[in-house]
């Protein structure tokens, strides 16, 4: 009986430890993707503003895309404990 419990514990520990980091890698990849999206859209907006300095309305769509990407990036980088409402 003791051997069976030890084997069961060992198998459980291996399973838990092998899966433990999966969520972390996914969130890091998502954050990197959001950062790249923001940087790309910010560069597009800056190029547009440089090309049309007297008519910023031409770049409005690019500005909105950049701001949307920035909000998405900010949401990815906020620590989890800051997103939970603190209860009295």
mmCIF file of the C-alpha atoms, coordinates in Angstrom:
data_MODEL
# 
_entry.id   MODEL 
# 
loop_
_atom_site.group_PDB 
_atom_site.id 
_atom_site.type_symbol 
_atom_site.label_atom_id 
_atom_site.label_alt_id 
_atom_site.label_comp_id 
_atom_site.label_asym_id 
_atom_site.label_entity_id 
_atom_site.label_seq_id 
_atom_site.pdbx_PDB_ins_code 
_atom_site.Cartn_x 
_atom_site.Cartn_y 
_atom_site.Cartn_z 
_atom_site.occupancy 
_atom_site.B_iso_or_equiv 
_atom_site.pdbx_formal_charge 
_atom_site.auth_seq_id 
_atom_site.auth_comp_id 
_atom_site.auth_asym_id 
_atom_site.auth_atom_id 
_atom_site.pdbx_PDB_model_num 
ATOM 1  C CA . UNK A 1 1  ? 0.000   0.000  0.000   1.00 0.00 ? 1  UNK A CA 1 
ATOM 2  C CA . UNK A 1 2  ? 2.772   2.463  0.907   1.00 0.00 ? 2  UNK A CA 1 
ATOM 3  C CA . UNK A 1 3  ? 4.543   1.810  -2.425  1.00 0.00 ? 3  UNK A CA 1 
ATOM 4  C CA . UNK A 1 4  ? 1.326   2.470  -4.366  1.00 0.00 ? 4  UNK A CA 1 
ATOM 5  C CA . UNK A 1 5  ? 0.793   5.794  -2.532  1.00 0.00 ? 5  UNK A CA 1 
ATOM 6  C CA . UNK A 1 6  ? 4.374   6.832  -3.236  1.00 0.00 ? 6  UNK A CA 1 
ATOM 7  C CA . UNK A 1 7  ? 4.029   5.987  -6.937  1.00 0.00 ? 7  UNK A CA 1 
ATOM 8  C CA . UNK A 1 8  ? 0.704   7.825  -7.154  1.00 0.00 ? 8  UNK A CA 1 
ATOM 9  C CA . UNK A 1 9  ? 2.255   10.891 -5.497  1.00 0.00 ? 9  UNK A CA 1 
ATOM 10 C CA . UNK A 1 10 ? 5.234   10.780 -7.849  1.00 0.00 ? 10 UNK A CA 1 
ATOM 11 C CA . UNK A 1 11 ? 3.079   10.539 -10.974 1.00 0.00 ? 11 UNK A CA 1 
ATOM 12 C CA . UNK A 1 12 ? 0.848   13.369 -9.741  1.00 0.00 ? 12 UNK A CA 1 
ATOM 13 C CA . UNK A 1 13 ? 3.858   15.581 -8.964  1.00 0.00 ? 13 UNK A CA 1 
ATOM 14 C CA . UNK A 1 14 ? 5.358   15.009 -12.421 1.00 0.00 ? 14 UNK A CA 1 
ATOM 15 C CA . UNK A 1 15 ? 2.039   15.873 -14.119 1.00 0.00 ? 15 UNK A CA 1 
ATOM 16 C CA . UNK A 1 16 ? 1.549   19.047 -12.090 1.00 0.00 ? 16 UNK A CA 1 
ATOM 17 C CA . UNK A 1 17 ? 5.117   20.261 -12.571 1.00 0.00 ? 17 UNK A CA 1 
ATOM 18 C CA . UNK A 1 18 ? 5.127   19.591 -16.308 1.00 0.00 ? 18 UNK A CA 1 
ATOM 19 C CA . UNK A 1 19 ? 1.930   21.588 -16.884 1.00 0.00 ? 19 UNK A CA 1 
ATOM 20 C CA . UNK A 1 20 ? 2.664   24.365 -14.402 1.00 0.00 ? 20 UNK A CA 1 
ATOM 21 C CA . UNK A 1 21 ? 4.418   26.752 -16.787 1.00 0.00 ? 21 UNK A CA 1 
ATOM 22 C CA . UNK A 1 22 ? 2.097   26.425 -19.771 1.00 0.00 ? 22 UNK A CA 1 
ATOM 23 C CA . UNK A 1 23 ? -0.072  29.425 -18.920 1.00 0.00 ? 23 UNK A CA 1 
ATOM 24 C CA . UNK A 1 24 ? 2.948   31.640 -18.353 1.00 0.00 ? 24 UNK A CA 1 
ATOM 25 C CA . UNK A 1 25 ? 4.388   30.994 -21.808 1.00 0.00 ? 25 UNK A CA 1 
ATOM 26 C CA . UNK A 1 26 ? 1.045   31.742 -23.439 1.00 0.00 ? 26 UNK A CA 1 
ATOM 27 C CA . UNK A 1 27 ? 0.613   35.044 -21.597 1.00 0.00 ? 27 UNK A CA 1 
ATOM 28 C CA . UNK A 1 28 ? 4.173   36.130 -22.444 1.00 0.00 ? 28 UNK A CA 1 
ATOM 29 C CA . UNK A 1 29 ? 3.562   35.341 -26.131 1.00 0.00 ? 29 UNK A CA 1 
ATOM 30 C CA . UNK A 1 30 ? 0.277   37.278 -26.078 1.00 0.00 ? 30 UNK A CA 1 
ATOM 31 C CA . UNK A 1 31 ? 1.926   40.263 -24.405 1.00 0.00 ? 31 UNK A CA 1 
ATOM 32 C CA . UNK A 1 32 ? 4.716   40.241 -27.001 1.00 0.00 ? 32 UNK A CA 1 
ATOM 33 C CA . UNK A 1 33 ? 2.142   40.117 -29.802 1.00 0.00 ? 33 UNK A CA 1 
ATOM 34 C CA . UNK A 1 34 ? 0.226   43.049 -28.303 1.00 0.00 ? 34 UNK A CA 1 
ATOM 35 C CA . UNK A 1 35 ? 3.457   45.021 -27.916 1.00 0.00 ? 35 UNK A CA 1 
ATOM 36 C CA . UNK A 1 36 ? 4.382   44.389 -31.545 1.00 0.00 ? 36 UNK A CA 1 
ATOM 37 C CA . UNK A 1 37 ? 0.900   45.416 -32.686 1.00 0.00 ? 37 UNK A CA 1 
ATOM 38 C CA . UNK A 1 38 ? 1.109   48.638 -30.705 1.00 0.00 ? 38 UNK A CA 1 
ATOM 39 C CA . UNK A 1 39 ? 4.613   49.482 -31.943 1.00 0.00 ? 39 UNK A CA 1 
ATOM 40 C CA . UNK A 1 40 ? 3.613   48.834 -35.543 1.00 0.00 ? 40 UNK A CA 1 
ATOM 41 C CA . UNK A 1 41 ? 0.450   50.933 -35.326 1.00 0.00 ? 41 UNK A CA 1 
ATOM 42 C CA . UNK A 1 42 ? 2.322   53.757 -33.538 1.00 0.00 ? 42 UNK A CA 1 
ATOM 43 C CA . UNK A 1 43 ? 4.936   53.789 -36.310 1.00 0.00 ? 43 UNK A CA 1 
ATOM 44 C CA . UNK A 1 44 ? 2.184   53.896 -38.963 1.00 0.00 ? 44 UNK A CA 1 
ATOM 45 C CA . UNK A 1 45 ? 0.519   56.817 -37.185 1.00 0.00 ? 45 UNK A CA 1 
ATOM 46 C CA . UNK A 1 46 ? 3.787   58.756 -36.846 1.00 0.00 ? 46 UNK A CA 1 
ATOM 47 C CA . UNK A 1 47 ? 4.541   58.243 -40.556 1.00 0.00 ? 47 UNK A CA 1 
ATOM 48 C CA . UNK A 1 48 ? 1.077   59.489 -41.471 1.00 0.00 ? 48 UNK A CA 1 
ATOM 49 C CA . UNK A 1 49 ? 1.383   62.587 -39.268 1.00 0.00 ? 49 UNK A CA 1 
ATOM 50 C CA . UNK A 1 50 ? 4.784   63.314 -40.825 1.00 0.00 ? 50 UNK A CA 1 
ATOM 51 C CA . UNK A 1 51 ? 3.329   62.949 -44.324 1.00 0.00 ? 51 UNK A CA 1 
ATOM 52 C CA . UNK A 1 52 ? 0.262   65.124 -43.589 1.00 0.00 ? 52 UNK A CA 1 
ATOM 53 C CA . UNK A 1 53 ? 1.302   67.661 -40.937 1.00 0.00 ? 53 UNK A CA 1 
ATOM 54 C CA . UNK A 1 54 ? -1.358  70.168 -42.002 1.00 0.00 ? 54 UNK A CA 1 
ATOM 55 C CA . UNK A 1 55 ? -4.238  67.678 -42.192 1.00 0.00 ? 55 UNK A CA 1 
ATOM 56 C CA . UNK A 1 56 ? -4.269  65.399 -39.109 1.00 0.00 ? 56 UNK A CA 1 
ATOM 57 C CA . UNK A 1 57 ? -7.789  64.175 -39.940 1.00 0.00 ? 57 UNK A CA 1 
ATOM 58 C CA . UNK A 1 58 ? -6.241  62.010 -42.643 1.00 0.00 ? 58 UNK A CA 1 
ATOM 59 C CA . UNK A 1 59 ? -4.502  60.030 -39.871 1.00 0.00 ? 59 UNK A CA 1 
ATOM 60 C CA . UNK A 1 60 ? -7.531  59.670 -37.592 1.00 0.00 ? 60 UNK A CA 1 
ATOM 61 C CA . UNK A 1 61 ? -8.107  55.995 -38.401 1.00 0.00 ? 61 UNK A CA 1 
ATOM 62 C CA . UNK A 1 62 ? -4.459  55.170 -37.704 1.00 0.00 ? 62 UNK A CA 1 
ATOM 63 C CA . UNK A 1 63 ? -4.622  57.082 -34.405 1.00 0.00 ? 63 UNK A CA 1 
ATOM 64 C CA . UNK A 1 64 ? -7.686  55.092 -33.319 1.00 0.00 ? 64 UNK A CA 1 
ATOM 65 C CA . UNK A 1 65 ? -5.976  51.813 -34.209 1.00 0.00 ? 65 UNK A CA 1 
ATOM 66 C CA . UNK A 1 66 ? -2.885  52.855 -32.261 1.00 0.00 ? 66 UNK A CA 1 
ATOM 67 C CA . UNK A 1 67 ? -4.952  53.812 -29.190 1.00 0.00 ? 67 UNK A CA 1 
ATOM 68 C CA . UNK A 1 68 ? -6.897  50.547 -29.343 1.00 0.00 ? 68 UNK A CA 1 
ATOM 69 C CA . UNK A 1 69 ? -3.657  48.575 -29.497 1.00 0.00 ? 69 UNK A CA 1 
ATOM 70 C CA . UNK A 1 70 ? -2.252  50.610 -26.621 1.00 0.00 ? 70 UNK A CA 1 
ATOM 71 C CA . UNK A 1 71 ? -5.284  49.843 -24.442 1.00 0.00 ? 71 UNK A CA 1 
ATOM 72 C CA . UNK A 1 72 ? -5.002  46.147 -25.281 1.00 0.00 ? 72 UNK A CA 1 
ATOM 73 C CA . UNK A 1 73 ? -1.314  46.179 -24.338 1.00 0.00 ? 73 UNK A CA 1 
ATOM 74 C CA . UNK A 1 74 ? -2.038  48.008 -21.091 1.00 0.00 ? 74 UNK A CA 1 
ATOM 75 C CA . UNK A 1 75 ? -4.664  45.411 -20.175 1.00 0.00 ? 75 UNK A CA 1 
ATOM 76 C CA . UNK A 1 76 ? -2.140  42.616 -20.799 1.00 0.00 ? 76 UNK A CA 1 
ATOM 77 C CA . UNK A 1 77 ? 0.500   44.200 -18.576 1.00 0.00 ? 77 UNK A CA 1 
ATOM 78 C CA . UNK A 1 78 ? -1.663  45.104 -15.548 1.00 0.00 ? 78 UNK A CA 1 
ATOM 79 C CA . UNK A 1 79 ? -0.866  42.758 -12.639 1.00 0.00 ? 79 UNK A CA 1 
ATOM 80 C CA . UNK A 1 80 ? -3.748  40.443 -11.757 1.00 0.00 ? 80 UNK A CA 1 
ATOM 81 C CA . UNK A 1 81 ? -4.092  41.791 -8.222  1.00 0.00 ? 81 UNK A CA 1 
ATOM 82 C CA . UNK A 1 82 ? -4.724  45.308 -9.617  1.00 0.00 ? 82 UNK A CA 1 
ATOM 83 C CA . UNK A 1 83 ? -7.690  44.123 -11.685 1.00 0.00 ? 83 UNK A CA 1 
ATOM 84 C CA . UNK A 1 84 ? -9.548  42.569 -8.759  1.00 0.00 ? 84 UNK A CA 1 
ATOM 85 C CA . UNK A 1 85 ? -11.872 44.886 -6.896  1.00 0.00 ? 85 UNK A CA 1 
ATOM 86 C CA . UNK A 1 86 ? -10.704 45.238 -3.322  1.00 0.00 ? 86 UNK A CA 1 
ATOM 87 C CA . UNK A 1 87 ? -13.444 44.463 -0.860  1.00 0.00 ? 87 UNK A CA 1 
ATOM 88 C CA . UNK A 1 88 ? -13.651 46.012 2.613   1.00 0.00 ? 88 UNK A CA 1 
# 
